Structures are given as C-alpha cells and as structure tokens.
Amino acid sequence: MIASWPMTEDIAHIHGYYSPNDLYNKIIDGLNRLGKDLSKVTLDDLQPVDEFHIRGDAATKELIELAEFTADMHILDVGCGIGGSTRRLSHETGCRVTGIDLSDEYIDAADRLTRLLNMQERVRFQACSALELPFEDNSFDGVWSLQMNMNVEDKQAWLNETYRVLKPGRRAIFYEVCAHENTHIHFPVPWAQDSSMSFLVPPESFRKIIASAGFEIAVWNDKTDLAQEAFANATEPVGDPNLPVLGVYLLVGSDIQTKAYNLRRNLDEQCVSLIESVAVKPSPSASST
Ligand SMILES: C[S@@+](CC[C@H](N)C(=O)[O-])C[C@H]1O[C@@H](n2cnc3c(N)ncnc32)[C@H](O)[C@@H]1O
C-alpha cells in the first residue's frame, strides 16, 4: 500500500520495511486456522501478532501500571503498529486512545482488528509520521510510545512533536531500545533489515534528547536484564523456518527467527539496551517556580 501523504526518502525506506501485503486478511486466516470464532476474538487471541515489542503483553501490562492513565483521558500512541498495546491500554484503563503509525498497511489492520473486537468507540487510528503529528498543541492527556525510536534518525524532531501535542502537567511513556557499550550491531533485527534503517543512541544520549524537548524525567528504568531473559532461548535457525500460525513474522517477514537470534546476541554482547521511562511535560506554574 502507498501512503497518501508526501514522504521524504528516508521515511519511505522505513515505511517499505513495515508494509506487508494484505496483513489483515492474513491475520484473519490465522485465526480461522486456529479454530477461533471470529465473533468472539479476544485481546489474548491476537497477542502473538499484535504486541510487537520486547516481552509483549507482559511489558504492556507493566507499562499500564507505570503510566497511571485513567478512564477520562485521551492518550496518543505514537508508532502503534497494528494496535495491540493500544487496545490493551484502553481495555485496562477505559481511556480513549488514538494510535498513529507510519505504515498505512498496519493502520488498516489496526483499525479493522479494533472493529472486530468492537472497540472502535474508544480506539482510533491514523496513518502519519511521528515527526509531523496532525494534531493541535496540548491535545492529549498522555503519550504512549513503545519501541519506535530505533527507526527515527531525527529523535529531537520526534520528541519535540510529542512534547508539543501533550498537555502541560501530563506524562509520556517511552519503552525503547537504545545502544549499549559495543557499537557493532548484528543485523537483521526485528526493527531493521540492515543498518540503513536503525538509529540507536546510548541511553544517556536518549535521556538528554528527551530533556532537551522540555520534559522532566520522572522514571528511568533499565530493563535490559528482562529483555535478555526473554530472548535467552532464541537460537540460530537451521533449514526452513518453523513458524507459528500467528506471529510478528506476518509484520516483518519470515526471517523473524534470525532477527530474534540476532537480538539475543546484541543483548548478550552489550550492543543494545532496553529503557522504560516516564517523562512529564511541566505545567506552567511548575516551570516558573
Ligand atoms: C517495533 S514496531 C512497534 C509497534 C508498536 N508500538 C508495538 O509495540 O506493537 C515499530 C513501529 O514504529 C513505526 N514507525 C517507525 N518510524 C515511524 C515514524 N517516523 N512515525 C510513525 N511510526 C513510525 C513502524 O511503522 C512500526 O509500526
């Protein structure tokens, strides 16, 4: 699918990586093959394919606790993928969530899966770039962004935009892969086929960029150990891939086991780290004191 807004060449390159054909129907086909009744599909049924971040739904639930978002809020999910954690966030807290993503194929699947679960009243989606958000200043009661920064070269532009659309006094959640002590990354990885689409910075640099956008960092946790545990069993694939009926390979290709194995190597060899953070946009009264 071709995106309907003008794209720079670098963004088009990333868009191409996240553009499988006919994604929604492939997921429906998988659900049918698993014998699921399509009128009773649950969030848990979709979890193997729609939570495309390290530690999947377990991480989403921890982040929901950390976020403290409430039912009266409208949250922006930046880089929402096909909306697994977007829907989970709304389901657990009752909040409204708008998800945006670069990939119009993902947004199409996100929207149709949300209708399948009858959650469209509270969960909406829009295809656009995180670097140019089509929203007014101070529009959202919270921001939620899970493992998107790796594809963003201009992190300051992304974080400035995030800051702009967030209301003063409100919180942004970031759950992001960063660089580590060793700079040599094994490719491909789940977010990139090669180095031309991966832009990792060390945690301290990431923290400084968040602060330069104007945020105050309220929480900063290194989750690298948990990521290592989660990938400890990822082995180098041999022969034809033995893929489950539903999995994130539908999003980024059947070399997913090689990508998972390389992520394990990158974690073990201290080439990548994993950070969760809560960043607050100061309210005017707080910043003037
Ligand atoms: C690893 S996936 C994570 C998806 C989702 N947050 C989740 O946890 O399931 C990275 C996502 O970031 C999106 N992305 C990358 N660059 C982007 C940009 N500049 N603007 C919006 N989305 C972007 C990709 O299309 C992809 O869906």
The ligand as a Tripos MOL2 file, in Angstrom:
@<TRIPOS>MOLECULE
LIG
   27    29     1     0     0
SMALL
NO_CHARGES

@<TRIPOS>ATOM
      1 C1          8.7700   -2.4140   16.5030 C.3       1 LIG1
      2 S1          7.3020   -1.6890   15.8950 S.3       1 LIG1
      3 C2          6.4160   -1.3230   17.4130 C.3       1 LIG1
      4 C3          4.9370   -1.1820   17.1840 C.3       1 LIG1
      5 C4          4.0630   -0.9940   18.4210 C.3       1 LIG1
      6 N1          4.4580    0.1660   19.2080 N.3       1 LIG1
      7 C5          4.0470   -2.2280   19.2960 C.2       1 LIG1
      8 O1          4.6890   -2.1970   20.3440 O.co2     1 LIG1
      9 O2          3.4100   -3.2270   18.9000 O.co2     1 LIG1
     10 C6          7.8490   -0.0700   15.3620 C.3       1 LIG1
     11 C7          6.7340    0.7610   14.7480 C.3       1 LIG1
     12 O3          7.1830    2.1130   14.6010 O.3       1 LIG1
     13 C8          6.6020    2.6130   13.4120 C.3       1 LIG1
     14 N2          7.3870    3.7850   12.9730 N.ar      1 LIG1
     15 C9          8.6890    3.8400   12.6240 C.ar      1 LIG1
     16 N3          9.0460    5.0940   12.2930 N.ar      1 LIG1
     17 C10         7.9400    5.8580   12.4450 C.ar      1 LIG1
     18 C11         7.6430    7.2370   12.2620 C.ar      1 LIG1
     19 N4          8.5650    8.1140   11.8400 N.pl3     1 LIG1
     20 N5          6.3890    7.6720   12.5160 N.ar      1 LIG1
     21 C12         5.4280    6.8130   12.9330 C.ar      1 LIG1
     22 N6          5.6440    5.4960   13.1170 N.ar      1 LIG1
     23 C13         6.8750    5.0170   12.8840 C.ar      1 LIG1
     24 C14         6.6830    1.4460   12.4560 C.3       1 LIG1
     25 O4          5.8360    1.6000   11.3360 O.3       1 LIG1
     26 C15         6.3030    0.2920   13.3840 C.3       1 LIG1
     27 O5          4.9190    0.0700   13.3840 O.3       1 LIG1
@<TRIPOS>BOND
     1     1     2 1
     2     2     3 1
     3     2    10 1
     4     3     4 1
     5     4     5 1
     6     5     6 1
     7     5     7 1
     8     7     8 2
     9     7     9 1
    10    10    11 1
    11    11    12 1
    12    11    26 1
    13    12    13 1
    14    13    14 1
    15    13    24 1
    16    14    15 ar
    17    14    23 ar
    18    15    16 ar
    19    16    17 ar
    20    17    18 ar
    21    17    23 ar
    22    18    19 1
    23    18    20 ar
    24    20    21 ar
    25    21    22 ar
    26    22    23 ar
    27    24    25 1
    28    24    26 1
    29    26    27 1
@<TRIPOS>SUBSTRUCTURE
     1 LIG1         1 GROUP 0 **** ****
